[in-house]
């Protein structure tokens, strides 16, 4: 009796109907939404983290501007954070339009998209299999598994939850197409697939996933045959033709996937430069081991971190061989038992195929593996596990009740673990401190904690973290790591410079440039240190090198203008300030500097009080009146225009702000300048300080 019930339930298209069925479905939807919200609702109180969130949101001017015509065009025509995913980019723009830079709104969008994905997963599985409770359990496991925390709690991983939503919408459309093929339904499948690819290119394996679903549970490899007026499903002698038809049907989707692969590959190469890949053998070994690491962490999700360092060539050979043997054994078993237990073949193959683009054979970044990569591949493992457990439990009714209780306990345990894991994402400090606690030799965690300590003004702690990161990286000799090592070297140099150790900083800037000869930021920052040491010509050479690498670097033009001003070349300085102003219209510094020269130059042919006032007012407005140096410039501009009462008032306002900020030196300077303004004397030949 149980076996018959199972066979009926597994037939596609048979779902519970009537009032009881609808009530049960609504209850399941509410339960799935509730457990997702319980686990991830906490994230709406969390901050951004200093791991790609700057590139994706809070340091990306085009994103911060919200949805604009120019921003929409850029989303489709250029890369964002080294990738092309225009719909994910637009979603970040929309968040900024709605919430500005309040992180809670950005987190809320991720949570909402995850909940929608969970509900869609239940619906699609139920439509494909007719198995209500098994579909609900798979969706619940997907909703709360700790490995999915990274995809939901990390704002930058918007692309995961957004692409998953489009993927499941596409699966729903595909199920309807499979049961009633039409050009309109196929076009809907293709459009939703394209939307998924434009959210995250990892979906390139989807056409192969559709072929697996054709095998089970849609059973499209079997042919309908009519006998005595009754329709039944039988194996057709024309099965090769059926397979060929199903494959040809996917060719347009494979073409879309291929185009996405090419676009992603080209953009990543352009964005990262010619970074040498890790040796192929290292990548292959890590790929085999990673497949089994994900399986193990699915079963025992502990010691999870935002970043796992790549093992390089340190994997023991027995570990690699064991992983290969386990993979081979499970794959062969899935093939051998594909007729008796087709869900094993589909589930395991889903897992293998969907992970392939991110398993590390094509290395992007320095991670060995990443929790976020399991977000959609996990569905295959959950399908396999739940359907297999249901088959075993169906032998006896008592086992069925035990299996139900066991499923409930597992879901609650996973939800509890995911809730704790999500708590580590509250801010950068907890995220990276936890990563150091659960991993070893994690140079990325040390570097990002160091970066955080610099922002907090704790320079000694920052330097200690950067030095720890460099000590770990000193053992990574492969050229693949040179770019990252140069970045850490520059971070350490910046911290040393801020601490007042310019000579030590210069050593690390030079090492960063040695590792990465076209590192524009290293040249720019080294130029700043050289400038403070009075080595003006060397500083200008570094800034000119910066402009050779990054011609649109407004800050480099501003710095060259400052250097020219110190060398008593105000006209040349103004030319560079004007270039900076054109390149960065929203940056107040270039306007302030031009206004300063126009107001204080000893050369009467250069001075222009009216224009100085105009530019100084714009600089103050752009800085929202919070920078005392800009208000000082405005005071000098007023004085040059013989508007001395306004000059005195502006200078007094600047004194108030400077005093509030603890800048007593500037406050004293402003008091002396007020004395000049009271005597109707303008300021002359003083260098601006930005």
Secondary structure, 3 states (H helix, E strand, C coil): CHHHHHHHHCCCCCCCCHHHHHHHHHHHHHHHHHHHHHHHHHHHHCCCCCCCHHHHHHCCHHHHCCCCHHHHHHHHHCCECCECCHHHHHHHHHHHHHHCCCHHHHHHHHHHHHHHHHHHHHHHHHHHHCCHHHHHHHHHHHHHCHHHHHHHHCHHHHHHHHHHHHHHHHHHHHHHHHHCCCHHHHHHHHHHHHHHHCCCHHHHHHHHHHHHHHHCCCCCCCEEEEECCEEEEECCCCHHHHHHHHHHHCHHHHHHHHHHHHHHHHHHHHHHCCCCCCCHHHHHHHHHHHHHHHHHHHHCCCCCCCCEECCCCCCCHHHHHHHHHHHHHHHHHHHHCCCCCHHHHHHHHHHHHHHHHHCCCCCCCCEEECHHHHHHHHHHHHHHHHHHHHHHHCCCHHHHHHHHHHHHHHHHHHHHHHHHHHHCCCCHHHHHHHHHHHCCCCHHHHHHHHHHHHHCCCHHHHHHHHHHHHHHHCCCCCHHHHHHHHHHHHHHHHHHHHCCCHHHHHHHHHHHHHHCCCCHHHHHHHHHHHHHCCCHHHHHHHHHHHHHHCCCCHHHHHHHHHHHHHCCCHHHHHHHHHHHHHHCCCCHHHHHHHHHHHHHCCCCCCCCHHHHHHHHHHHHHHCCCCCHHHHHHHHHHHHHCCCHHHHHHHHHHHHHHHHHCCCHHHHHHHHHHHHHHHCCCCCCCCCCCC
